[in-house]
Amino acid sequence: MNEELIKINVTLSNDQKQKIHNAFINHRDIRLRLSRKGNLRGCDTIIVPPKLFKKLDNGMEFHLKYSLYDTLPLSNKISVFKNIVNISKNL
């Protein structure tokens, strides 16, 4: 059974893009905070399952856990992987 993925358009700095890329390649966890002041609008798309993020009063926090990625169904893994590749292209 596929878990629903959430698609969010945000603005990521090159440093944040690099951290996401490196964490994925090296099978590491990463914590990424996005503020309402500017990060939660933009053309960088993050596709994640709901269990990987939580809403904060002043924005959102993504705790990208590689171990949780491993538990996703294959079709969701492919979607998330393609998303990471697209983010990495813009570095």
N, C-alpha and C positions, 0 to 999 in steps of 0.2 A: 504494500500500500504506500502510495506517495504522500509525503508530507507537503503541505502547502508552503511555497516559498514567498517571501515578501520582497518586493522590488522597491527600492528607495533611491530617489535621485538626490545626490549630495554634492558638495564641493570638497574634494580631497587635495591636500597639498602634495607636492612631489615626494616629500618625506613620508607622508602617510601611505601613499601608493607603494613606495619602496618597502615600507614595513610590512604591508599586507602581502606583497609579492614574496619577500624573504621568508615570512612566517609560513606561507603556504609551501614554498619550495623545500624549506628545512623542517617541515612537519612540527612547527612550533605554535603555541598559543599566542594571541596578541589581544590587547585591550585597546580599543579605539574609541575616543570620546568625540562626539560631534555636538556643537552648540547650536542653539536656535538662532544665534545672532548672524550666522552666515553659512554654516556648514550644511544646513538641512534643505538647501536649494542648490541646484546646479546640474551639470551634465554628466557627472560621474555616477554610474548606477551600481548600487550594491544589491546583490541578490542573496538573501540569507533565509534560513528557516527561523521562525519566530523565537525558538528557544535560544538563539545566539545573541539576542539583544534585549535590552530593557530600556524603557522610557524613563528619563530623569526629568526633574522639574525644569531644568535649563537646557534640555536637549535629549540626546540618546547616547547610550554606551553599548558598543558592540564588544562582546567577549568572544572572539573568534577562536574557538577551541578545535584544534585539529582532531582530537579524539571524537568530538561530536560529528565532525565531517565524515569520519569513517563509518558512522552509524547510519548515515543517510542512504536512502535507496539510490540505485545506480543512476536513474534519470535525474534526480536532484543533484547528485555529485557532478554529473556532466554540466548541468546548468551553472552551478557554483564555480566549477573549474573554468568554463568559458568566460564567466564574469571576471575572474581573477586575471585571466589572460588579457581581456580587454582593458582592464585597469592598468596592467603592466605595459601595454603598448604605448600608453600615453606618458611614459616616464621620459 
